[in-house]
Amino acid sequence: MHVLVIEDDDAIAEPLARGLERQGWTVRRESTGLDALAALDTAPPVALVLLDLGLPDIDGYEVCRRVRARSNVPIIVLTARGDEIDRVLGLELGADDYVVKPFGFRELVARMNAVLRRTTGASTSADDTIHLAGGVVVDTRTRRVTVADTEVVLTRKEFDLLALLGSDPGATFTRESILEQVWDAHWYGPTKTLDVHIAALRKKLGDPSVIETVRGVGFRARRSDDTAS
C-alpha cells in the first residue's frame, strides 16, 4: 500500500519513512501542503495520509479540509498540538485519527491498521498470523501469542518486540532499528532496556533460541522451519 507522509521536519519524516518501508509500505513524502495536494493526483493511488499540521506554506488544517473535500482517503494527523480544541478541530475537518508527538512507531502502525480496517476493511498486514520456531504463533490482529497452543501473556512492549522480529523471520534487526520502531523514533534512553525485554521474552516463550542474538548487530527471530544452530 502507498502512504503519503506530509511532514517538513527531516528528523521525523526520514526515520518514519524508513520504518514504514520496513513494514511493507511504499512511502511518498512531501514537505509542503501544496505539493502534498498535487501528489494526491499522481500514481500510485494513496491508501493513507499522515499529516503534520505545522507546514511551511499552508496550515495543516487547511490541507486536511482540501483533501477531504476531494477524497475519502483516510487521514491521520501527526502533530505536537495536543489541546482538546486542536483534536476536535482536526476530527471535524475530516481526520480519521489524531496522534500527538512524540509517538511510538508501533502505536502509529497499530493506529494505521485500525483506521484502514474501520474505513476500508483493509489492513497493512497481508497475514495477521506469524509462525516462528518452537511452536510460537503470533496473532497481530488479536495481539495473542501461543506456544504449542498454550497462550503466553506478554506485556505490550514484549508483544511489540516479538511482532517486529516476527514480521521478517530470519532477518536481523539492528538494536537501533528495534528501539526506533518499538520504543520511539527519538529514543534516547539506555539500550539496556532492550536486553531486559529480550531476556523476558525468551523466558516466557520457553525456548531461548527462538530469538537469536547477532553479536554486535542486533537480534532475529527463527523461522518455523528452522532448527537451532
N, C-alpha and C positions, 0 to 999 in steps of 0.2 A: 504493500500500500504506500501511497505517496502522502507525505505530510509537509505542509508549508509552515516553516518557522519564521515568524516576523519578530525580529529581535535585533536591536542595533548594538548591543554590548557583545563584543567578540568573546570576552571571558566567560559569558554564559552560553552564547549560541554555539561556539565551536565544540566544547565538550558535550553539550546536549545533542548536537547533530551526530557526533561520533557514537554516543550511546544508543541513539535511536537506530542508526545504521547497523549496529551490532545486534539489535533486536529484530532486524529484517525489514525495516522501513527504508524507503528511498526518501531522501530529505532535500528540499529546496529551501534555502534560507534567503530572506530579503531583509534589509536593514531599514527600509523606509515604508511608510504606509502606501504611497502611490505605486511604488514598484511591486509591492505585495498584491495590490488590487489588479495590476496588469498581469501578474503571474497566474491569477485565477483563470485567465482566458487562454492559457497555453497548456499544451500537453506535457506530461500526463495529467489526467484529472486528479484533483486534490481530494483526498479522503478525509482529512482532518487539518484544522488550522490551530497552531499555537501562537497566541497573540500577546505581545508585550504592549502595555499602554503608553509607556513613555517613549514615543518615537520622535525623530528629529524634524519631521515635516508636518504631518497632521496627527492629531490626537488619536490614540488607540481606540477610544470610544467611537470616534467617527468612522474609523476603519471597520469596526465591528458592525456599525449601523449599515454601512455601504455593502459589506459582504452579505449581511443577512437580507438586504433588500433585493439581492440578485441571485442568491444561492441558499440552499438548505444545508450546506456543508457544516459539519459540527465544528464549533469554536470553543477552545479552552483558553481563557485569559490567564496569562502568567505575569504577575505584577507585584511590586512592592507596596502597592496601595491596599492596605488591609482593612480599612474602615468599613463599617457595615454599609454606609451610604454608597461607597465605591462598588462593593459587591452587588448591591441591589441594582445600581445603575447598569453595571455590566450585564447582569442577567436580563434586565428589562429590555436592553438593546439587542438581545438575541444570543448572548453567550450561553453555551450548554454547561459550562463549569467554570470555576474561578479558583485559581491556585495562587497563594501568596508566597512570594520569595522570602527567604530561601526555602527550597523544597527538595525533598529526596527524589532521586531519579526513579526508584522502584514505585514510589507512590504515584508519580506522574504517569508512568506506564499503566499502572492499575486504573487510574482515572481515565486514561485514553481508552482502555479496553471497555470500561463501564459506559463511557459516553457512546462508543461505537455500538455496543450491544443495545443500548437504550434507543439510539436514533436510527440505526440501520439494521440491527440484528447481527452485525458482523463483530469480529474480534481481531486484534492484532496478532493473535496466535493461531496458526493453522491447526495445531493439535494441542488440546489442553492437558494431555497426559504424557508424562515423561517417564520412561523406563530406564532405570540405572542398574548397575551391578548390585549383587547381594539381595535381589528381590525388592529393591526400593522403587516405589511408584509415587510420582509427584503429580497431583492434580492441581494445576494452576488456576482452574476456574473456581473450585471449592476451597482451595488452599488446604488440602488434606494430603498427608503423607502416610503411606503404609509400607511396612516391611513384612514380606511373606503374609500379606493380607491382614496384618495387625496394625491398627492405627498408631502412629507415633505423634505425640504432642510436641510441637515446636513453638518457640517464640516467634514473633513477627519477623525479627531480623534473621533468625535462623532459617525460617522458611524462605525469605527473600534471597538469602545467600545460596541455599540449595537450589532454588529455582533458577538463579542466574547461572550457576555452574552446570546445571542440567539442561539449560537452553541450548548448549552445544557440547554434548558429551565427548570427551576425548580432547577437546581443545583446552589449551592453557590460558587462564585468565590471569593477568598480572595483578599484583597486590593493589597497584594504583587504580586500575580499571574497576576492580571489585569495590574498593572504597568509594569510588566516584559514583558507581551505579546503585550500590546497596545502601550506602550511608548518605552521601551528598556530593554534588559536583564540586563543592568547595570545602571538602573535608580537611580540617587542619588538626584534628585530634591525633592521639597516639595510634600507630598502626597495630599496636599490641592487641587492640580490641578485636581485630580480625582473627588473630591466632586463638583468642579465647573462644570466639564463636565457632571456629573450625573444630576445635577440640570438643566443644559441647555437641556439635553435630555428629561427629564421629562416634561419640559415646552413645548418643540416642539411637543412631542407626544400627549400632551393634557390630559394625564391621568397619574398622578404621580405614581399610583400603578402598572403600567406596569413593573417598575424596583423597586424591594423591597430591603430595607436595612436590612441586617442581622447584628444586633448590635454587635460590637466588632470583626466582622469577615470580612464582605465584602458586596457583592450585588448579586442578582439573578434576572433573567427575568421570568415573569409569563408566563406559557403556554397558548395557545389559549383557552383551555378548562377550565382554572382556573377562579374562581371568587375571587374578592378581599376579603381578610380576615379582 
